[in-house]
Amino acid sequence: MARRPAGPTSRDGGRRGRTSSAIGKIAPDAATSPKAPAPKPAPRPAPPDPNLVLLGEFGRAHGLTGEVRLKSYTGDPQAIAGYGTLQTTDGRTLTLADVRPAPGPSPDMLIARVKGVSGRSAAEALNRVALYVPRDRLAAPEDDDEVYAADLIGAAAVDEAGTLVGTIVAVPNYGGGDLLELRPPNGGATALLPFTKAFVPVLDVAQRRVTVVAPEDLFAAPGDKPADDPG
């Protein structure tokens, strides 16, 4: 599994590239486990224009000087600061003055400073604000194995028979490669599936659908720890 670098050059826009199972060394029947349940924020508002591509989303304020947490969806997380003026769903334009990695294991979580934003109250007002860029400012994916993360979020995941498995709600990366976070059709806890050719053999961006090879227990609740488990 690999996150292919992206930025305001020819490889940009948070493209996600699948790798073969030989590289990832993960078989389609490998065991996966559901993501631990966590409170879910309100759904992100739809972009006002389908030609806008989601690049990132602000989180809570960081400190007292106007810095704010930012989840980046670009292939190289810090490359989001190189796109210049970014757009929001309410018609504002914002520019990132500086970004740096946030503490913690997630490489796509940043600490950002926004031009014109100072003080904690102003930073708190950015919570859940999404940042977009016009698609025509981005280079097109170079092959069929690359796709913008924004085009995956909200897409249907179906099995090889066409039965709905779940909906993609996020494309996280915790350092080991891109994952698809899937929510089951009837709601409930989400589960993570590696974004590799073995697990995601078909991408149909035009139809907002991907074909997945998921284990039967993908959404099963975690079992009890063995008695001899030291964890």
Beta strands, then each sheet from edge to edge (+ up, - down):
strand 1: 15-17
strand 2: 52-62
strand 3: 67-72
strand 4: 85-87
strand 5: 93-101
strand 6: 109-114
strand 7: 130-134
strand 8: 146-148
strand 9: 156-158
strand 10: 164-170
strand 11: 179-183
strand 12: 191-194
strand 13: 202-204
strand 14: 209-211
sheet 1: 1+ 8-
sheet 2: 4+ 5- 6+ 3- 2+ 7-
sheet 3: 12+ 11- 10+ 9- 14- 13+
end
